[in-house]
C-alpha cells in the first residue's frame, strides 16, 4: 500500500474577457486568475481492489461537515468526478512503469473547502491536487509543463490551480503565464470576502446566455492584450485593484440569477474596494483593504437576502503542492 497527499487552491477571476465562440462552441478567453488560500486536499492510496473509488467530505466555512452536499457528491458517478478522471490519466502512465503492480486500484479521499458550483474552480482544484498526488504516489517525475498539459484535457481551470499565484490565462483560459507567485505569509496579500449562494449556477447555461444576447455589453470584440500597466495593477496592492476587476459573464449570470445584483450592491454599500462575480458565478467576491476590513464586510454581508454563507480568505496562494 502506498499513499500520497496534495492540495490545490480555488480561484477568483480578477479579469475575464470572453470572445466570440468558435465553430465548436468554445469561447476564447483572456483571464487573470488569483488563487486563494481556500484549498482542496486530496489523499490517494493504492488498493488491492481494481478500479478507482472516490470519497468526498464537504467542509462548511466554519469547518463543520455539510452532510447533504457530501451525500450528493457521493452519488456522482466516478467517471464524472474530476479527481477520478485525473487519477485515471496517471494510472495509465503508472501501468507501464516500475509501479505497474500497484496501479490497478486506487482510492481517493477529497476534503473540499471550495464552494461547489460557485465559479471558484473547486472541481478543477480536485483534479489538480490529484495530478500532483498521483505523480508523487507512482514516482512518475512529470514536470509542471506536463502536468499542466494533462490538466488542460480535464478542464480549462485545472492549469490555473496547478500554477497558483496570480496568472494570465489565454486560449480557452488554460494556457498559463505566472504574473505573481503565491507566498505564505505574504505581507502584501489581497483580502477577499466571498458571498456564497444556496444553489450553484451552470457554467454552460451562463455562456449560453452570453451567446443569446450577442456577447458582453457592447457586443463581441477582439480580445485585449493584457498590457504591462494592467498586469502591474492586477498584481499590485489591493488599492490598485479597485476599479480594475472585470467579468464579461456578469450580465449573463444576472439574467439567470437576478438576485445576484442585490448581493453585489450590498457589498458596495458596505464599503468594498471593488466587487466581482467569480467565474460564471454565483459566488460574489468583495475586495477588502486588509483583514480587519474583510471581517467588517463579512459581518455587513451576513443576512443579506440570497447570501447563504460568507467566508473570508486571501491570495495569491500557492498552486498544487
N, C-alpha and C positions, 0 to 999 in steps of 0.2 A: 504494500500500500504506500502510495506517495501522495503528498499534499502540498499545495501552494496557495497563497492568498495575495490578492492585489486589490487596489481601489482605483476609481476614476471619478472625475467630478462632473456635476451638471454644469449648465451654462446659461448665460443671458446674452442676447444679441445687442451689442451697442449700436450696430448699423446693420440693416438688412434691406438691400435693394434687389428687386426681382425684375428680370427681363421677360420679354415675350416668350411663351413656351415654344419648344422646338417641335418637329413633326411627331415625336414620340410622347409629347405632352409634358416633358420635363422643363422646368424653368431654370435658365442660367441665373446664378446668384452672385452678388458681391456682398459679403457679410464680414463683420468683425465680431468674433466671439470673445466673451470674457468668461473663463471658467471660475467656478465659485467653490468656496470651502463647504461644499454640501456634496458628500461623496457616497457612491455605491461601493460596497465592499463585497468581493466575490471570493469564496473559497472553493477550490476544485480538488478532488481526490480521485485516484484510480479506484476502480471497483472490479470485483470478480464477475459481476453481472454485466453482460454485454449491453451496449446502448448508452444513452445519456438520460440522466434524471436531474430535474431542477426543482429545488425547494426555495421559496421566496418568503421573506419576512418583511413587511412594510412598517416602517417606523414613522410615527407622527412627529411633528416638530418638538413636542415635549419629551420624546424618547419612548413613549408607550407604543404598543403594537396596535396597528389598525387591522383587526381581525377580519373585517369584511373585505377590505382590499386584498389582504393576504389570501383569503379564500378564493377571491375572484381570479387572482393571478395563478393560484394553484390549479384552476380549471383550464388555464391557457394550454393549448396543445404544444407539446415540446417543440415541434418543428416551427412554431411561430415565435418562440422565445428567442430574443436576440443573443442571450448568453449561450443557449444551446447551439444556435447556428454558428456562433464564433468558435465554440469548442469543437464542433464538427470539422471546421476548416483545419484546425491544428491537429485534430485527431488523425486526419488523413495523412498529414505530414509525418506524424509520430509513428504511424503504422509501417513506414518504410525505413525507420531508423533503429538505433540500438534499443529503444524503449518499446519496440513493437509489441512485446508480450503484455505490456501494461496499458495499451492504447485501445483495447476493445470496449472497455467500460469506464464511465466517468460519472461522478455525482457532483453537482454544483449547488452551492448554497449562496443565495443572494440576499444581502442585508440592504434594503432600499431606504434611502432617505430623500431622494429627489422626487418631487411630486409626480404622480402618474398622469400621463396625458396632459401635462401642463405646459408644453412648449419649452421644456428645460433639458431635453435630451437624456432623460432617465434611462430609457431602454438602450440608447447608444452608449451611455456610461457603463451599463451592464456588459455590453459587448466588448468595450474597450478593456475593462478590468479582466474579463475572461481571456481575451487575447494575451494580455500580459501574464496572467497567472498560468495559462497553459504553456506559453513559451518557456516559462521557468520550470513548470512541472516536468516537461519532457526534455529540457535542456536543448531546445531547438536552435538557440542562438540567432533568432531573427532580429535584425536591426530595426530601428524606428521607421525607416522608409518602407521596409517590407510589411511591418505591422499596419502602417497607415494604408498601404495598397490593399491589404486584406480587409481593413476596416471599411474602405470605400465600397466594397462589394456587399456590405451589410447595411449601410445607411450613411447618408450624407454627413451626419453629425459625429459619427464614430471617430474619424481622424481628429476632430477638434478635441474630443475627450481624451484622446491619446496624447496630443501635443500640450494641452493645458495653457496657462497664462492668458495673454491676450493675443489672438491670432487672426490673420486675414484669411478668409476662405473664398476661393474663386472656383470657376467651373460650375458645378452644382452646389457650391459652398463646401466642397470636400477636398480641395487641394490647398494645403495649409502653408502659410508663411508666419512664423512666430514673430510677433512685434514686441512683446514684453513677457519675460518669463515669470512664472508664479513663484513666490517666495513665502516662507513661513519662518519667523514672523516678517511682516512687510510693513514698515512704518508709513508707507505711502499707499496703503490698501484702500480700495474703494469699498464703502459700506453700503449694503443693499437691504431693503425691506421688501419682502415678497408677499403679495396678497394671493392666497390660494382660493380657487373656486371649488364648489362642491362636486362639479361634474366637468370632465375634460372636454376638449374640442378636438374634432377630427381634422388633422392636417390636410388630407385630400379635400375635405369639404371647404376649408378656408381658401385653399388655392383655387378650387372650382369657383368660389365666389369672386375671387380676384379676376379670373378669366371672364366671368359673366358680365362684369362692369367695365371690361376693356382695360384692365390694368390698374395701377396705383392712381391716386389723384393726379390729373394731368395726362393720363394715358401712358401707354408703353413708350419708353425712351431708351436710348443706348445706356448701358450700364456704365457708371462712372469709374474712372481710375481713382484709386484711393491715394490722394496726394500726400506729400510729406507733411504738410501743415495739419491735415486731418489726422494722420497717424499720430503726430505729436499730441494733438488734442485728446484723442481717444485713449492714449496710453499715459497721459499726464494725471495730475491730481484731480480730485472729484470736481472742484470748481470749474476746471477746464471742460469736463464732460457736459456740463449743464448747457442745454440748447443744441447739443450735437447728436443726441440719441434719435435715431430714425428707424422706423419699421414699416416697409411698404405693405405689410399684411394687416395693418391695424384696422383700416376701414372695412376690409372684407371680414375680419373677425367680429367687428362690431355689428355687421349686418346679421351674422349668425347669433351673436350673443350681445344684444344692445345694452344690457346691464353693465357691461364692462366699462362703458363710458362713465358711469357713476363712480365706479371703483377708481378709475384714473383721476377723475375730478377731485375725489375725496383726498387723494394723496397730494395733489397740487395745493388744495386748500389748507392742508396741514403743514405745508412749507417744504415739500420735497424739492431738491435741486432740479430734478427732472424725473419724468415718468415714461416708461416704455413697456410695450407688450413684449413678453418673452417669446420669441419664435412665432408660432401660429397661435399662441395663447392656450388656455385662458389666464395663465399666471401673469400678473402685472408686477413689474419691478420698479421700485422707487429708490432713487439715489439720495443718499444722506451725506452730510458733511463729515460726520465721524460716528463713533459707536454710540455716544450719548444721543445724538440727533436721530440715529436709527431707532433707538429704543422709544424715543418720543413719537416718531412717526408710526411705529408699530402700535403703540397704545391708541393713537388717534384713529388708526385704521380699523381696530377691532370693533366689531359690532356693526360695521357698515353693511347695509343690505347687499347680498351677493358674495360677501367675503366669508369663506368657511373657516379659514385659519390664516394666521400671519406668522412669518418667521423672519429672522434677521440672519444675514450671512455676509461674507466679504470675498473679495477677489483682488487681483487674479490669483488663482490657486494652481498648484502643480497638476500636471496631467497624470495619465495612468502610471502607477508605480506599485 
